[in-house]
């Protein structure tokens, strides 16, 4: 009787071991799936956080560059414009400065547009949102001021020119326009801005 009982106990023991091994294996498998899912979720969060930090860094860099550009414009516009009674050469020098400023605004418009687009896609802090808002307002104010003062000086210059001077200047302008019109229309935004500049008085 004892050998029979020992055999049954052995069989039960083996079954318990097998059952326990199966449970441990399934538990290990569940833990592995949980760990894998957690790792994937963690990697996704790290990737998103890294991407957001990169975009935030780019926002700060680009905003600083445009602020620096506007500081330079402000310095130029702080200089007093010559009045219409001054010599033509003096007016021309200042007019060229203002034309350069207006040209720079057109060339950098795409930079401002890109910064605004980046700002819309980022969860900006209140200070950054205010910074972007102020930068756009400052851009509008300074670009408008530069354009107005350029037109005023252009008018002052024309008043000083005699009829022959005006005709000669217009002939030179028309010759340049004819030359520019012979070029094909640009295929990208920066080159289109260049072509737009060429047709402005």
C-alpha atoms as a printed R data frame, in Angstrom:
    type eleno elety resid chain resno      x       y       z
1   ATOM     1    CA   UNK     A     1  0.000   0.000   0.000
2   ATOM     2    CA   UNK     A     2  2.825   2.365   0.851
3   ATOM     3    CA   UNK     A     3  4.491   2.147  -2.587
4   ATOM     4    CA   UNK     A     4  1.151   2.931  -4.216
5   ATOM     5    CA   UNK     A     5  0.685   5.973  -1.977
6   ATOM     6    CA   UNK     A     6  4.214   7.168  -2.690
7   ATOM     7    CA   UNK     A     7  3.550   6.855  -6.399
8   ATOM     8    CA   UNK     A     8  0.389   8.937  -6.148
9   ATOM     9    CA   UNK     A     9  2.231  11.558  -4.094
10  ATOM    10    CA   UNK     A    10  4.981  11.632  -6.690
11  ATOM    11    CA   UNK     A    11  2.500  12.086  -9.524
12  ATOM    12    CA   UNK     A    12  0.750  14.881  -7.625
13  ATOM    13    CA   UNK     A    13  4.083  16.532  -6.902
14  ATOM    14    CA   UNK     A    14  5.079  16.389 -10.553
15  ATOM    15    CA   UNK     A    15  1.721  17.827 -11.588
16  ATOM    16    CA   UNK     A    16  2.078  20.637  -9.055
17  ATOM    17    CA   UNK     A    17  5.525  21.442 -10.348
18  ATOM    18    CA   UNK     A    18  4.265  21.414 -13.961
19  ATOM    19    CA   UNK     A    19  1.259  23.548 -13.062
20  ATOM    20    CA   UNK     A    20  3.442  25.969 -11.139
21  ATOM    21    CA   UNK     A    21  5.883  26.195 -14.042
22  ATOM    22    CA   UNK     A    22  3.025  26.894 -16.440
23  ATOM    23    CA   UNK     A    23  1.629  29.614 -14.189
24  ATOM    24    CA   UNK     A    24  5.067  31.195 -13.828
25  ATOM    25    CA   UNK     A    25  5.593  31.030 -17.584
26  ATOM    26    CA   UNK     A    26  2.256  32.722 -18.284
27  ATOM    27    CA   UNK     A    27  2.925  35.301 -15.592
28  ATOM    28    CA   UNK     A    28  6.346  35.986 -17.064
29  ATOM    29    CA   UNK     A    29  4.774  36.351 -20.509
30  ATOM    30    CA   UNK     A    30  2.226  38.841 -19.147
31  ATOM    31    CA   UNK     A    31  4.972  40.799 -17.420
32  ATOM    32    CA   UNK     A    32  7.005  40.846 -20.637
33  ATOM    33    CA   UNK     A    33  4.018  42.246 -22.600
34  ATOM    34    CA   UNK     A    34  3.373  44.858 -19.920
35  ATOM    35    CA   UNK     A    35  7.047  45.804 -19.876
36  ATOM    36    CA   UNK     A    36  7.163  46.004 -23.671
37  ATOM    37    CA   UNK     A    37  4.054  48.225 -23.826
38  ATOM    38    CA   UNK     A    38  5.407  50.448 -21.077
39  ATOM    39    CA   UNK     A    39  8.747  50.765 -22.852
40  ATOM    40    CA   UNK     A    40  7.045  51.710 -26.111
41  ATOM    41    CA   UNK     A    41  4.876  54.295 -24.354
42  ATOM    42    CA   UNK     A    42  7.929  55.669 -22.554
43  ATOM    43    CA   UNK     A    43  9.869  55.928 -25.814
44  ATOM    44    CA   UNK     A    44  6.952  57.763 -27.418
45  ATOM    45    CA   UNK     A    45  6.783  60.260 -24.558
46  ATOM    46    CA   UNK     A    46 10.548  60.788 -24.687
47  ATOM    47    CA   UNK     A    47 10.402  61.311 -28.466
48  ATOM    48    CA   UNK     A    48  7.527  63.800 -28.147
49  ATOM    49    CA   UNK     A    49  9.257  65.659 -25.332
50  ATOM    50    CA   UNK     A    50 12.533  65.806 -27.263
51  ATOM    51    CA   UNK     A    51 10.736  67.010 -30.390
52  ATOM    52    CA   UNK     A    52  8.894  69.692 -28.434
53  ATOM    53    CA   UNK     A    53 12.105  70.863 -26.770
54  ATOM    54    CA   UNK     A    54 13.766  71.050 -30.179
55  ATOM    55    CA   UNK     A    55 10.915  73.108 -31.617
56  ATOM    56    CA   UNK     A    56 10.880  75.344 -28.545
57  ATOM    57    CA   UNK     A    57 14.604  75.908 -28.934
58  ATOM    58    CA   UNK     A    58 14.108  76.789 -32.604
59  ATOM    59    CA   UNK     A    59 11.293  79.180 -31.656
60  ATOM    60    CA   UNK     A    60 13.532  80.971 -29.154
61  ATOM    61    CA   UNK     A    61 16.406  81.166 -31.651
62  ATOM    62    CA   UNK     A    62 14.286  82.434 -34.555
63  ATOM    63    CA   UNK     A    63 12.413  84.930 -32.385
64  ATOM    64    CA   UNK     A    64 15.720  86.301 -31.066
65  ATOM    65    CA   UNK     A    65 17.047  86.694 -34.620
66  ATOM    66    CA   UNK     A    66 13.947  88.627 -35.705
67  ATOM    67    CA   UNK     A    67 14.081  90.777 -32.558
68  ATOM    68    CA   UNK     A    68 17.709  91.560 -33.399
69  ATOM    69    CA   UNK     A    69 16.707  92.460 -36.970
70  ATOM    70    CA   UNK     A    70 13.984  94.811 -35.710
71  ATOM    71    CA   UNK     A    71 16.453  96.409 -33.291
72  ATOM    72    CA   UNK     A    72 18.660  97.229 -36.271
73  ATOM    73    CA   UNK     A    73 15.694  98.631 -38.183
74  ATOM    74    CA   UNK     A    74 14.730 100.723 -35.180
75  ATOM    75    CA   UNK     A    75 18.247 102.166 -35.047
76  ATOM    76    CA   UNK     A    76 18.032 103.136 -38.732
77  ATOM    77    CA   UNK     A    77 14.589 104.687 -38.351
78  ATOM    78    CA   UNK     A    78 15.662 106.623 -35.259
79  ATOM    79    CA   UNK     A    79 17.897 108.683 -37.539
80  ATOM    80    CA   UNK     A    80 16.281 111.890 -38.732
81  ATOM    81    CA   UNK     A    81 15.282 112.094 -42.390
82  ATOM    82    CA   UNK     A    82 16.575 115.070 -44.427
83  ATOM    83    CA   UNK     A    83 13.983 117.660 -45.316
84  ATOM    84    CA   UNK     A    84 13.082 118.419 -48.920
85  ATOM    85    CA   UNK     A    85 15.211 121.581 -48.967
86  ATOM    86    CA   UNK     A    86 18.465 119.651 -48.470
87  ATOM    87    CA   UNK     A    87 20.804 118.653 -51.265
88  ATOM    88    CA   UNK     A    88 19.711 115.891 -53.597
89  ATOM    89    CA   UNK     A    89 22.746 113.737 -52.770
90  ATOM    90    CA   UNK     A    90 21.876 113.755 -49.067
91  ATOM    91    CA   UNK     A    91 18.285 112.788 -49.790
92  ATOM    92    CA   UNK     A    92 19.412 109.987 -52.097
93  ATOM    93    CA   UNK     A    93 21.704 108.466 -49.463
94  ATOM    94    CA   UNK     A    94 18.901 108.384 -46.895
95  ATOM    95    CA   UNK     A    95 16.423 107.128 -49.493
96  ATOM    96    CA   UNK     A    96 18.738 104.236 -50.333
97  ATOM    97    CA   UNK     A    97 18.928 103.345 -46.630
98  ATOM    98    CA   UNK     A    98 15.149 103.238 -46.359
99  ATOM    99    CA   UNK     A    99 14.846 101.206 -49.560
100 ATOM   100    CA   UNK     A   100 17.271  98.672 -48.090
101 ATOM   101    CA   UNK     A   101 15.179  98.454 -44.928
102 ATOM   102    CA   UNK     A   102 11.990  97.848 -46.930
103 ATOM   103    CA   UNK     A   103 13.788  95.242 -49.019
104 ATOM   104    CA   UNK     A   104 15.000  93.479 -45.863
105 ATOM   105    CA   UNK     A   105 11.443  93.373 -44.554
106 ATOM   106    CA   UNK     A   106 10.252  91.653 -47.729
107 ATOM   107    CA   UNK     A   107 13.094  89.139 -47.622
108 ATOM   108    CA   UNK     A   108 12.478  88.290 -43.973
109 ATOM   109    CA   UNK     A   109  8.700  88.038 -44.262
110 ATOM   110    CA   UNK     A   110  9.017  84.294 -44.813
111 ATOM   111    CA   UNK     A   111 11.000  84.032 -41.558
112 ATOM   112    CA   UNK     A   112  8.198  85.766 -39.664
113 ATOM   113    CA   UNK     A   113  5.584  83.542 -41.315
114 ATOM   114    CA   UNK     A   114  7.560  80.432 -40.344
115 ATOM   115    CA   UNK     A   115  7.882  81.645 -36.749
116 ATOM   116    CA   UNK     A   116  4.133  82.302 -36.524
117 ATOM   117    CA   UNK     A   117  3.396  78.843 -37.913
118 ATOM   118    CA   UNK     A   118  5.764  77.274 -35.384
119 ATOM   119    CA   UNK     A   119  4.143  79.267 -32.596
120 ATOM   120    CA   UNK     A   120  0.688  77.995 -33.546
121 ATOM   121    CA   UNK     A   121  1.902  74.381 -33.373
122 ATOM   122    CA   UNK     A   122  3.663  74.763 -30.018
123 ATOM   123    CA   UNK     A   123  1.997  74.893 -26.595
124 ATOM   124    CA   UNK     A   124  3.524  78.317 -25.938
125 ATOM   125    CA   UNK     A   125  3.896  79.686 -22.460
126 ATOM   126    CA   UNK     A   126  2.117  82.954 -21.786
127 ATOM   127    CA   UNK     A   127  5.391  84.893 -21.975
128 ATOM   128    CA   UNK     A   128  6.265  83.340 -25.362
129 ATOM   129    CA   UNK     A   129  2.778  84.003 -26.731
130 ATOM   130    CA   UNK     A   130  3.058  87.647 -25.665
131 ATOM   131    CA   UNK     A   131  6.534  87.832 -27.169
132 ATOM   132    CA   UNK     A   132  5.245  86.578 -30.525
133 ATOM   133    CA   UNK     A   133  2.313  88.988 -30.413
134 ATOM   134    CA   UNK     A   134  4.568  91.956 -29.632
135 ATOM   135    CA   UNK     A   135  7.043  90.934 -32.332
136 ATOM   136    CA   UNK     A   136  4.276  90.916 -34.956
137 ATOM   137    CA   UNK     A   137  2.977  94.290 -33.808
138 ATOM   138    CA   UNK     A   138  6.462  95.764 -33.848
139 ATOM   139    CA   UNK     A   139  7.075  94.303 -37.312
140 ATOM   140    CA   UNK     A   140  3.880  95.915 -38.678
141 ATOM   141    CA   UNK     A   141  4.663  99.291 -37.103
142 ATOM   142    CA   UNK     A   142  8.284  99.509 -38.248
143 ATOM   143    CA   UNK     A   143  7.676  98.186 -41.770
144 ATOM   144    CA   UNK     A   144  4.806 100.639 -42.230
145 ATOM   145    CA   UNK     A   145  6.947 103.516 -40.932
146 ATOM   146    CA   UNK     A   146  9.822 102.622 -43.257
147 ATOM   147    CA   UNK     A   147  7.512 102.432 -46.294
148 ATOM   148    CA   UNK     A   148  5.849 105.764 -45.498
149 ATOM   149    CA   UNK     A   149  9.170 107.539 -45.034
150 ATOM   150    CA   UNK     A   150 10.551 106.026 -48.221
151 ATOM   151    CA   UNK     A   151  7.590 107.375 -50.210
152 ATOM   152    CA   UNK     A   152  7.947 110.804 -48.573
153 ATOM   153    CA   UNK     A   153 11.637 111.054 -49.464
154 ATOM   154    CA   UNK     A   154 10.956 109.770 -52.974
155 ATOM   155    CA   UNK     A   155  8.438 112.596 -53.420
156 ATOM   156    CA   UNK     A   156 10.929 115.144 -52.059
157 ATOM   157    CA   UNK     A   157 13.550 113.913 -54.482
158 ATOM   158    CA   UNK     A   158 11.197 114.192 -57.452
159 ATOM   159    CA   UNK     A   159 10.362 117.766 -56.498
160 ATOM   160    CA   UNK     A   160 14.033 118.697 -56.778
161 ATOM   161    CA   UNK     A   161 14.550 117.116 -60.179
162 ATOM   162    CA   UNK     A   162 13.975 119.037 -63.360
163 ATOM   163    CA   UNK     A   163 12.013 117.601 -66.274
164 ATOM   164    CA   UNK     A   164 15.061 116.123 -68.037
165 ATOM   165    CA   UNK     A   165 16.263 114.429 -64.837
166 ATOM   166    CA   UNK     A   166 12.839 112.882 -64.303
167 ATOM   167    CA   UNK     A   167 12.683 111.644 -67.892
168 ATOM   168    CA   UNK     A   168 16.168 110.139 -67.648
169 ATOM   169    CA   UNK     A   169 15.350 108.368 -64.385
170 ATOM   170    CA   UNK     A   170 12.121 106.951 -65.807
171 ATOM   171    CA   UNK     A   171 13.902 105.739 -68.940
172 ATOM   172    CA   UNK     A   172 16.461 103.924 -66.797
173 ATOM   173    CA   UNK     A   173 13.682 102.429 -64.712
174 ATOM   174    CA   UNK     A   174 11.713 101.268 -67.766
175 ATOM   175    CA   UNK     A   175 14.842  99.739 -69.281
176 ATOM   176    CA   UNK     A   176 15.431  97.783 -66.066
177 ATOM   177    CA   UNK     A   177 11.783  96.659 -65.975
178 ATOM   178    CA   UNK     A   178 12.024  95.480 -69.591
179 ATOM   179    CA   UNK     A   179 15.122  93.498 -68.687
180 ATOM   180    CA   UNK     A   180 13.437  91.976 -65.617
181 ATOM   181    CA   UNK     A   181 10.329  91.033 -67.601
182 ATOM   182    CA   UNK     A   182 12.485  88.960 -69.922
183 ATOM   183    CA   UNK     A   183 13.332  86.642 -67.018
184 ATOM   184    CA   UNK     A   184 11.012  83.679 -66.297
185 ATOM   185    CA   UNK     A   185  8.765  83.815 -63.226
186 ATOM   186    CA   UNK     A   186 10.568  82.365 -60.214
187 ATOM   187    CA   UNK     A   187  9.530  78.989 -58.888
188 ATOM   188    CA   UNK     A   188 10.003  79.593 -55.159
189 ATOM   189    CA   UNK     A   189  9.018  82.176 -52.563
190 ATOM   190    CA   UNK     A   190 12.413  83.890 -51.940
191 ATOM   191    CA   UNK     A   191 13.043  84.375 -55.665
192 ATOM   192    CA   UNK     A   192  9.505  85.686 -56.151
193 ATOM   193    CA   UNK     A   193 10.256  88.321 -53.498
194 ATOM   194    CA   UNK     A   194 13.403  89.266 -55.393
195 ATOM   195    CA   UNK     A   195 11.394  89.725 -58.582
196 ATOM   196    CA   UNK     A   196  8.767  91.750 -56.730
197 ATOM   197    CA   UNK     A   197 11.478  94.095 -55.476
198 ATOM   198    CA   UNK     A   198 12.748  94.626 -59.000
199 ATOM   199    CA   UNK     A   199  9.434  96.137 -60.114
200 ATOM   200    CA   UNK     A   200  9.147  98.642 -57.288
201 ATOM   201    CA   UNK     A   201 10.061 102.262 -57.785
